Amino acid sequence: YQNGSFLETNLLKIAAETASLEEQLQGWGEVMLMADKVLRWERAWFPPAIMGVVSLVFLLTFLKKSKKNKFEGMVYFCSVSNTEVCLQRRGNCFSRTTEQQQRFHEICNNLVKTRRRAVGWWRRLFTLKEEKPKMYFMTMIISLAAVAWVGQQVHNLLLTYLIVTFVLLLPGLNQHGIISKYIGMAKREINKLLKQKEKKNE
């Protein structure tokens, strides 16, 4: 009964936070829906478009030419101005359908759940620090050493490019089941190796 009560309370909190976030992001609804379509790869050309835009941005950052920086500034200013004008009209630019409203609700709900997971992991880390300081220390040392080694082997800009590209492609990879497919393949290979070792030990 206590577990059911806790679950119900948790669901009510998530619903309240989702409603609050929807209200805060109401003006950005259309922008978020458009970004959601791109990130979930609703069309076949979206993945190469994402990679192309990210590559172009990082290429311009790498070149650091003043003329291109000015051009980027002009494009950015025009885009932001257009978005602000649209947002000030409070939804007059687009009429949101029931399906779009439902999808907007799902996006806000996912954002709330992601935020709660991040906070949960952060709290677990501090709990580990307080309850098991030795394990916390070893975990942090190994993690920082791994990050330092990767940073030494790969250029910072290239590493940032790979991380940004992966993060932007992640929703589409997850939506189309590509991640679960390769995770399943990896699990099967690991199981095969374990079974082979067990047979050799026998």
C-alpha positions in Angstrom: 0.0 0.0 0.0 2.8 2.4 0.9 4.5 1.7 -2.5 1.3 2.4 -4.3 0.8 5.6 -2.4 4.4 6.7 -3.1 3.9 5.9 -6.8 0.7 7.8 -7.0 2.2 10.8 -5.2 5.2 10.7 -7.6 2.9 10.6 -10.6 0.9 13.6 -9.3 4.2 15.6 -8.8 5.3 14.7 -12.4 1.8 15.8 -13.7 2.0 19.1 -11.8 5.6 19.8 -13.0 4.6 18.9 -16.6 1.6 21.3 -16.5 3.9 24.1 -15.1 6.5 23.5 -17.8 3.9 23.5 -20.5 2.7 26.9 -19.3 6.3 28.3 -19.2 7.1 26.9 -22.7 3.8 27.6 -24.3 5.3 30.4 -26.5 8.0 28.0 -27.7 5.5 25.2 -28.6 5.8 25.4 -32.4 9.6 25.7 -32.3 9.8 22.6 -30.0 7.4 20.6 -32.2 9.5 21.5 -35.3 12.7 20.5 -33.5 11.1 17.3 -32.3 10.2 16.3 -35.9 13.8 16.9 -37.0 15.4 15.1 -34.0 13.1 12.1 -34.4 13.9 11.8 -38.1 10.3 12.1 -39.5 11.9 12.4 -42.9 14.8 10.5 -44.4 16.9 13.6 -45.1 16.8 14.9 -41.5 19.8 12.9 -40.2 22.2 14.1 -43.0 20.7 17.6 -42.6 21.5 17.6 -38.8 25.1 16.3 -39.5 25.5 18.9 -42.2 24.4 21.8 -40.0 26.6 20.7 -37.1 29.6 20.2 -39.4 29.1 23.6 -40.9 28.9 25.3 -37.5 32.0 23.6 -36.3 33.8 24.3 -39.6 33.1 28.0 -39.3 34.2 27.9 -35.7 37.4 26.2 -36.7 38.1 28.7 -39.5 37.4 31.8 -37.3 37.2 34.2 -40.2 35.8 37.6 -39.4 33.7 37.8 -42.5 32.0 34.5 -41.8 31.5 35.5 -38.2 29.7 38.6 -39.2 27.6 36.6 -41.6 26.7 34.2 -38.9 25.8 37.1 -36.6 23.5 38.5 -39.3 21.8 35.1 -39.8 21.5 34.5 -36.1 20.0 38.0 -35.5 17.4 37.5 -38.3 16.4 34.1 -37.0 16.1 35.3 -33.4 14.1 38.4 -34.5 11.7 36.3 -36.6 11.3 33.8 -33.7 10.6 36.6 -31.2 8.0 38.2 -33.5 6.3 34.9 -33.8 6.4 34.2 -30.1 5.0 37.7 -29.3 1.9 36.8 -31.3 1.2 34.0 -28.7 0.4 31.3 -31.2 -1.1 33.4 -33.9 1.6 32.2 -36.3 0.5 28.6 -36.1 -2.8 26.9 -35.1 -2.0 23.9 -33.0 -4.0 20.7 -33.6 -5.1 18.2 -30.9 -2.3 15.9 -32.1 0.3 18.6 -31.9 -0.9 19.6 -28.4 -0.7 16.0 -27.3 2.9 15.8 -28.7 3.8 19.0 -26.9 2.5 17.6 -23.7 4.6 14.4 -24.2 7.7 16.5 -24.9 7.2 18.5 -21.7 6.5 15.3 -19.8 9.8 13.7 -21.1 11.7 16.8 -20.2 10.4 16.7 -16.6 11.2 13.0 -16.3 14.7 13.6 -17.7 15.3 16.4 -15.2 14.1 14.2 -12.3 16.4 11.4 -13.4 19.4 13.8 -13.6 18.6 15.1 -10.1 18.2 11.6 -8.9 21.6 10.5 -10.2 23.1 13.7 -8.7 21.7 12.8 -5.3 22.8 9.2 -5.6 26.3 10.5 -6.3 26.3 12.6 -3.1 24.8 9.7 -1.2 27.6 7.5 -2.4 30.1 10.2 -1.3 28.7 10.2 2.2 28.1 6.5 2.7 30.9 5.0 0.7 33.7 7.6 0.4 36.3 5.1 -0.8 34.2 3.8 -3.6 33.2 7.4 -4.5 36.9 8.4 -4.6 37.9 5.4 -6.8 35.0 6.0 -9.2 35.9 9.7 -9.6 39.6 9.0 -10.1 38.9 6.3 -12.8 36.3 8.5 -14.5 38.5 11.6 -14.5 41.5 9.6 -15.7 39.4 8.2 -18.6 38.2 11.7 -19.6 41.8 13.0 -19.4 43.1 10.1 -21.6 40.4 10.7 -24.2 41.0 14.4 -24.1 44.7 13.8 -24.7 44.1 11.4 -27.6 41.4 13.5 -29.4 41.4 17.2 -30.2 39.0 19.2 -28.0 37.0 20.6 -31.0 36.8 17.2 -32.7 35.7 15.6 -29.4 33.0 18.3 -28.9 31.8 17.9 -32.5 31.4 14.1 -32.0 29.6 14.6 -28.7 27.2 17.2 -30.1 26.5 15.2 -33.2 25.8 12.1 -31.2 23.5 13.9 -28.7 21.5 15.4 -31.6 21.2 12.1 -33.4 20.4 10.2 -30.2 16.6 10.8 -30.2 16.3 9.6 -33.8 18.5 6.5 -33.1 16.3 5.7 -30.2 13.1 6.4 -32.1 14.0 4.0 -34.9 15.3 1.3 -32.6 18.9 1.4 -33.8 20.3 1.7 -30.3 18.3 -1.2 -28.9 19.2 -3.2 -32.0 23.0 -2.9 -31.4 22.7 -3.2 -27.7 20.8 -6.5 -28.3 23.6 -7.6 -30.7 26.3 -6.7 -28.1 24.4 -8.7 -25.4 24.1 -11.7 -27.6 27.8 -11.6 -28.4 28.7 -11.3 -24.7 26.4 -14.2 -23.8 28.1 -16.3 -26.5 31.5 -15.5 -25.1 30.4 -16.4 -21.6 28.9 -19.7 -22.7 32.1 -20.5 -24.6 34.2 -19.8 -21.4 31.8 -22.0 -19.3 32.2 -24.9 -21.8 36.0 -24.6 -21.7 35.9 -24.5 -17.9 33.8 -27.7 -17.9 
